[in-house]
Amino acid sequence: RPYKAKARKYAPEYQAFLETFNEMLVKLGWVYENPTSRWACAALPVRKRGGGEFRQTVDYKPFNAQTEPIAGLMPNLHVDLENVRGSNHFGLFDFIKGYWQLPLAKECQELLSYMTHRKIYTPKRVPQGSADAALYFQSTIERCFAALLYKHLLVWIDDLLLYAADIDTYLDKLQEMLELTAKFGFKLSVAKSCVYKQEVKWCGKVINGEGVKHDSERIQALRSMPYPTNAGELQQFLCSTNWMRDSIVDYARLARPLQDTLDKVMATASRRTKRAATGIPIALTVQECAAYDAVKQALADAATLAFPKPDAEMVLLTNASDIGWHTASAKCGSETRHLASSA
């Protein structure tokens, strides 16, 4: 059933941005004014990281609720990064206004119309936030760069990581990637791309020829967080550290008191969302504060994960106690032994 949002009020600076940005989109031919559209979700301008410029998003929740999603598949970066093993030469590339570079089927255009404080616009390009947009973009980029994918290129939506073991191969693959970019009409961001590095930060991880580790700035930001005063802050801390647990020794035991506390307070909430959690005040006990500090110290000691070697011997280590069990897999080579994963 067609949906039309109620008119929203925007601050003056938001109004100025929406007018300027959408005038640009009309001139580019990416959207067009459509006052007779039967569909219109609300535009939502948000500040970009750093607090300077704005980005236009759209509240597509009403439209997405009526959409049957595709059964797409996003990459498993933890697994796919193993393809980088042995590489010492890297390049990072980012698309300009990524989603906007893909055309939108004509029969879908009116459905994804949006409204500002002045007008209703209908997009001709894929808008971010709509159902399946990320999966569609990911699968399209993978098809276009299939010749390089998982051999010398990893893709996460609009972020590309090019890699090679030696400089000559890297230069050849760089040329091939740029030719594919031109062939399919994609545009790369000069400001966000880097043609060559021997160590890169990609998708929150630092990657070089030795292995993968987490970004030190991200770790420092987490370690500087004060004790949480509401369930939302605790939830954010646990979600962030859980994402990094592959490099944290004994994470499950260290974080257990905090997770138990979060589960207990969230059992009383109507929904398990950050917004609902933020409205629940908490005060950590001495034991919980100690657990919070222990997790932050473990972040400081986070390990660099070596790339598994296919020709190395796999060793499975197990242990158990009165309170739990543990397994760890290790790779044994002629030179050294690396911990590959643990649970």
Rosetta blueprint (number, residue, H / E / L):
1 R L
2 P L
3 Y L
4 K E
5 A L
6 K L
7 A L
8 R L
9 K L
10 Y L
11 A L
12 P H
13 E H
14 Y H
15 Q H
16 A H
17 F H
18 L H
19 E H
20 T H
21 F H
22 N H
23 E H
24 M H
25 L H
26 V H
27 K H
28 L H
29 G L
30 W L
31 V E
32 Y E
33 E E
34 N L
35 P L
36 T L
37 S L
38 R L
39 W L
40 A E
41 C E
42 A E
43 A E
44 L E
45 P E
46 V E
47 R E
48 K L
49 R L
50 G L
51 G L
52 G L
53 E L
54 F E
55 R E
56 Q E
57 T E
58 V E
59 D E
60 Y L
61 K H
62 P H
63 F H
64 N H
65 A L
66 Q L
67 T L
68 E L
69 P L
70 I L
71 A L
72 G L
73 L L
74 M L
75 P L
76 N L
77 L H
78 H H
79 V H
80 D H
81 L H
82 E H
83 N H
84 V H
85 R L
86 G L
87 S L
88 N L
89 H E
90 F E
91 G E
92 L E
93 F E
94 D E
95 F E
96 I L
97 K L
98 G H
99 Y H
100 W H
101 Q H
102 L L
103 P E
104 L L
105 A L
106 K H
107 E H
108 C H
109 Q H
110 E H
111 L H
112 L H
113 S L
114 Y E
115 M E
116 T L
117 H L
118 R L
119 K L
120 I E
121 Y E
122 T E
123 P E
124 K L
125 R E
126 V L
127 P L
128 Q L
129 G L
130 S L
131 A L
132 D L
133 A H
134 A H
135 L H
136 Y H
137 F H
138 Q H
139 S H
140 T H
141 I H
142 E H
143 R H
144 C H
145 F L
146 A L
147 A L
148 L L
149 L E
150 Y L
151 K L
152 H L
153 L E
154 L E
155 V E
156 W E
157 I L
158 D L
159 D E
160 L E
161 L E
162 L E
163 Y E
164 A E
165 A L
166 D L
167 I H
168 D H
169 T H
170 Y H
171 L H
172 D H
173 K H
174 L H
175 Q H
176 E H
177 M H
178 L H
179 E H
180 L H
181 T H
182 A H
183 K H
184 F L
185 G L
186 F L
187 K L
188 L E
189 S L
190 V L
191 A L
192 K L
193 S L
194 C E
195 V E
196 Y E
197 K E
198 Q L
199 E L
200 V E
201 K E
202 W E
203 C L
204 G L
205 K E
206 V E
207 I E
208 N L
209 G L
210 E L
211 G E
212 V E
213 K E
214 H E
215 D L
216 S H
217 E H
218 R H
219 I H
220 Q H
221 A H
222 L H
223 R H
224 S L
225 M L
226 P L
227 Y L
228 P L
229 T L
230 N E
231 A H
232 G H
233 E H
234 L H
235 Q H
236 Q H
237 F H
238 L H
239 C H
240 S H
241 T H
242 N H
243 W H
244 M L
245 R H
246 D H
247 S H
248 I L
249 V L
250 D L
251 Y H
252 A H
253 R H
254 L H
255 A H
256 R H
257 P H
258 L H
259 Q H
260 D H
261 T H
262 L H
263 D H
264 K H
265 V H
266 M H
267 A L
268 T L
269 A L
270 S L
271 R L
272 R L
273 T L
274 K H
275 R H
276 A H
277 A H
278 T H
279 G L
280 I L
281 P E
282 I L
283 A L
284 L L
285 T L
286 V H
287 Q H
288 E H
289 C H
290 A H
291 A H
292 Y H
293 D H
294 A H
295 V H
296 K H
297 Q H
298 A H
299 L H
300 A H
301 D L
302 A L
303 A L
304 T L
305 L E
306 A E
307 F L
308 P L
309 K L
310 P L
311 D L
312 A L
313 E E
314 M E
315 V E
316 L E
317 L E
318 T E
319 N E
320 A E
321 S L
322 D L
323 I L
324 G L
325 W E
326 H E
327 T E
328 A E
329 S E
330 A E
331 K E
332 C E
333 G L
334 S L
335 E L
336 T L
337 R E
338 H E
339 L E
340 A E
341 S E
342 S E
343 A L
